[in-house]
Amino acid sequence: MSFESSALPGNTAPAAVAGADLETRALHGPLPTDKELVLKVIPMPRDCNANGDIFGGWVMAQVDLAGAVLPARYVDGRMATVAVNQFVFKQPVRVGDILSFFAVVTRIGTTSITVQVEVFAERFQAQGRHIKVTEASLTYVAIDDAGKPRKIVKP
């Protein structure tokens, strides 16, 4: 798994940390104000891979749960994840990080809803500062009891 090594867009570092490493500089970015906080979770040691980082699959599962929160308001019943349109791991997730999942609906179709999810970590030793660790786009479809797509009744 690779991680982006460029500075995060829109994040600026105070002069006091200008010479610090990339991750420290990236920690000074704001949380999104145009998305809704839908989930907060702390990964535990059982969620680690052999390198001591949190499994990418564990993060993906949490993103899928977080992404389903907003569509549930429109679907009024069963739904299923039908596509992971994009998934980018920007930074590793570590044991003890406080992860905040922010979501926004980007498209509502006849039977499906697409959601953008951004995940920010508040590092155990850097409380109050956040770094974007993951972003994803997922599509959910409303389904009936037989598992077939059904129309979404928009509010």
Secondary structure, DSSP 8 states (H G I E B T S, - for coil): -----S--TT----GGGTTS-HHHHHTBB---SSSEEEEEE---GGGB-TTSBB-HHHHHHHHHHHHTHHHHHHH-S-EEEEEEEEEEE-S--BTT-EEEEEEEEEEE-SSEEEEEEEEEEE-TTSTT-BEEEEEEEEEEEEB-TTS-B------
